[in-house]
Amino acid sequence: MSGDDFHSFIVRIWLEESAAESAHPTWRGSLTHVISGRRVYFGDLESLPSLIRPYLEAMLAELQLPEGE
């Protein structure tokens, strides 16, 4: 397995302190791409797949051969 055929991420998730006292807890987090060090923050768990998707799409684009080859 070469370094180009996978991505590694560090996901950190925490509960906002003020949310612990409310009826609707607020989860926050960060996603760090291990190789590039790029870190993004998110305010809801549902956004996590959309933050990872660009890395997977780029990997698929690299695997596709140009037309005619």
Phi and psi in degrees as a GROMACS rama.xvg file:
@    title "Ramachandran Plot"
@    xaxis  label "Phi"
@    yaxis  label "Psi"
@TYPE xy
-87.327  169.491  SER-2
-71.1987  -10.4197  GLY-3
-90.607  -7.5712  ASP-4
-108.064  19.302  ASP-5
-157.621  161.487  PHE-6
-128.128  143.608  HIS-7
-117.858  140.701  SER-8
-132.751  150.758  PHE-9
-110.411  124.178  ILE-10
-112.955  125.237  VAL-11
-117.404  131.044  ARG-12
-131.03  136.096  ILE-13
-143.803  159.488  TRP-14
-96.5754  126.806  LEU-15
-60.1093  135.482  GLU-16
-58.2413  -44.2642  GLU-17
-65.6401  -27.0728  SER-18
-71.6544  -25.094  ALA-19
-62.4692  -25.7826  ALA-20
-91.3407  -12.6388  GLU-21
-95.6892  168.748  SER-22
-75.0115  -21.2529  ALA-23
-119.245  95.1994  HIS-24
-62.6616  145.425  PRO-25
-112.506  117.75  THR-26
-93.5856  136.173  TRP-27
-123.641  164.683  ARG-28
-170.483  177.06  GLY-29
-138.372  150.022  SER-30
-123.868  122.618  LEU-31
-116.541  124.288  THR-32
-79.4576  118.522  HIS-33
-61.2082  -46.3815  VAL-34
-67.9212  -45.7142  ILE-35
-87.6201  -21.6565  SER-36
80.1171  0.735684  GLY-37
-65.6647  130.604  ARG-38
-123.641  134.715  ARG-39
-126.929  148.929  VAL-40
-107.966  148.622  TYR-41
-136.121  154.971  PHE-42
-109.517  0.456707  GLY-43
-153.016  149.331  ASP-44
-67.2619  -27.6193  LEU-45
-65.1633  -20.8451  GLU-46
-81.9375  -11.3022  SER-47
-57.1241  -47.9088  LEU-48
-59.1987  -36.6154  PRO-49
-70.3459  -21.998  SER-50
-79.9256  -29.1121  LEU-51
-85.7122  -31.3527  ILE-52
-50.8237  -44.1437  ARG-53
-58.1886  -34.8405  PRO-54
-66.7645  -40.6433  TYR-55
-70.2181  -39.6479  LEU-56
-64.5224  -39.5376  GLU-57
-64.6863  -38.4332  ALA-58
-63.7237  -42.5489  MET-59
-64.8209  -39.9085  LEU-60
-62.9363  -36.0742  ALA-61
-69.2734  -28.1126  GLU-62
-78.8296  -23.324  LEU-63
-77.2344  131.408  GLN-64
-80.7579  148.082  LEU-65
-60.9781  152.12  PRO-66
-59.9549  142.123  GLU-67
91.3623  -4.29796  GLY-68
